[in-house]
Amino acid sequence: MLDTRANALAEALTASQQRYSAANPISAQRFRAAAATLPGGNTRTSLFYSPFPVTFASGQGQYLTDLDGHTYTDFLGEYSAGLYGHSHPAIMAAARAALDHGIALGGPNRYDVELAELLTARFPSVELLRFTNSGTEANLMAIATARAITGRSAIMVFDNAYHGSVLSFRGSSPVNAPYPFIVCDYNDVDQARQLIDRHGADLAAVLIEPMLGGGGAIPATAEFLLALRDASTEHGALFIMDEVMTSRLGAGGIQGLHGITPDLTTFGKYLGGGFSFGAFGGARAVMRNYDPTVSGALAHPGTFNNNTLSMAAGAAGLREVFTPEVAVAHNARGDALRNRLNGTFAEHGVRMQATGLGSIIGLHFQTTPINRGRDVVAADTERALLHLEMMARGYYFARRGYLALPLPLEPVDIDGFLSALTDVVDEFAAVLR
Ligand SMILES: Cc1ncc(COP(=O)(O)O)c(C=O)c1O
């Protein structure tokens, strides 16, 4: 019985892939040509999916157009960096004005302080901060800061967490930065306390995504985060919240939702207005170690730390578009969509569920509870089928079932997404139920 369903599912996917390949000849050709200079035609691992990814020609508002001329409504939102949608007028105006005044000025510019002020106002735990060029770099700097300040070496992280290209704990990654990591199960208070007690004397920091993003959109419980905060303080380790993905999930990120004060926070994604961005910051006592007017200060000289485009666009986004009120309203829309999705799955009797928080949603092929990364059922064939069939219906999100809703989405887009998903679930009921 199971084999019959698995065979039918595999056949459905093969047919779907054939339709996809036939519909996207220009992207297919571009993918083959790209392999001559990029390994596997790819320069960003998360952008590959089988049989080949479509290549985008342009984006406008909530829409994307590919090289073969298809238009998609964008529910991926550039893995959360595309919160503002494509070519938002406020972002475009700020970026154009910055370009008009020179790109790389080689000194402080008129935008960096404003963005720092906007961020410290949103995140009261961040008294001082430093900009970087990516979330990966922000996390590497936060880890390095904790080790330098405490004189300790170990970093506690969580199974299935993702903190960047060289900080991935989704399985073992041979390209990870060579720090002594202690890996704990997510949302397991007892295990975390035991590990922190055991390694406390050499623990420089506890680093956590307050919602596993790439690991399946699995929020940490408030109890778990508070326990980590307390245990870190008890043992003199820094508590670092990686809000690269989650800072958008409330007016002041997840730390604001739960009233938690980390020692350091890392940022990235949409906060550069859609340009490359990262930042790390926190308590004055920690961050003043980077004050170059003090002798013996730590160094952090990155060439593009205050690049004008990211600074100007990021500041315009927070000032004019993603105000605290908009953050609350947008996340309420995400919660409403998640509820509707779960209602649809129950109504149609499919073994699926939507997880996440606010405007970030994870789609999974199971009804069993998901509290840790390893609770997620892989369901690679189901995920591939859903992904290609939703693309065929004009909706784009990540193969793994990850959605980050961009601001320009209209109610009609959300209704359309739900009805396309219902259509897929009905058409493939025999293999998805
Ligand atoms: C939670 C989290 N931390 C860090 C990163 C790394 O950011 P970047 O891709 O800008 O290096 C990501 C990226 O997806 C992320 O989701």
Ligand as a Chemical Component Dictionary entry (heavy atoms), coordinates in Angstrom:
data_LIG
# 
_chem_comp.id                   LIG 
_chem_comp.type                 NON-POLYMER 
_chem_comp.pdbx_formal_charge   0 
_chem_comp.three_letter_code    LIG 
# 
loop_
_chem_comp_atom.comp_id 
_chem_comp_atom.atom_id 
_chem_comp_atom.alt_atom_id 
_chem_comp_atom.type_symbol 
_chem_comp_atom.charge 
_chem_comp_atom.model_Cartn_x 
_chem_comp_atom.model_Cartn_y 
_chem_comp_atom.model_Cartn_z 
_chem_comp_atom.pdbx_ordinal 
LIG C1 C1 C 0 18.885 33.101 11.193 1  
LIG C2 C2 C 0 19.922 33.427 10.158 2  
LIG N1 N1 N 0 21.135 33.814 10.569 3  
LIG C3 C3 C 0 22.081 34.118 9.680  4  
LIG C4 C4 C 0 21.868 34.040 8.322  5  
LIG C5 C5 C 0 22.978 34.358 7.370  6  
LIG O1 O1 O 0 22.746 35.567 6.749  7  
LIG P1 P1 P 0 23.484 35.869 5.337  8  
LIG O2 O2 O 0 22.863 34.968 4.336  9  
LIG O3 O3 O 0 23.201 37.328 5.108  10 
LIG O4 O4 O 0 24.924 35.601 5.545  11 
LIG C6 C6 C 0 20.618 33.651 7.864  12 
LIG C7 C7 C 0 20.346 33.559 6.404  13 
LIG O5 O5 O 0 19.436 32.928 5.940  14 
LIG C8 C8 C 0 19.608 33.326 8.798  15 
LIG O6 O6 O 0 18.403 32.922 8.407  16 
# 
loop_
_chem_comp_bond.comp_id 
_chem_comp_bond.atom_id_1 
_chem_comp_bond.atom_id_2 
_chem_comp_bond.value_order 
_chem_comp_bond.pdbx_ordinal 
LIG C1 C2 SING 1  
LIG C2 N1 SING 2  
LIG C2 C8 DOUB 3  
LIG N1 C3 DOUB 4  
LIG C3 C4 SING 5  
LIG C4 C5 SING 6  
LIG C4 C6 DOUB 7  
LIG C5 O1 SING 8  
LIG O1 P1 SING 9  
LIG P1 O2 DOUB 10 
LIG P1 O3 SING 11 
LIG P1 O4 SING 12 
LIG C6 C7 SING 13 
LIG C6 C8 SING 14 
LIG C7 O5 DOUB 15 
LIG C8 O6 SING 16 
# 
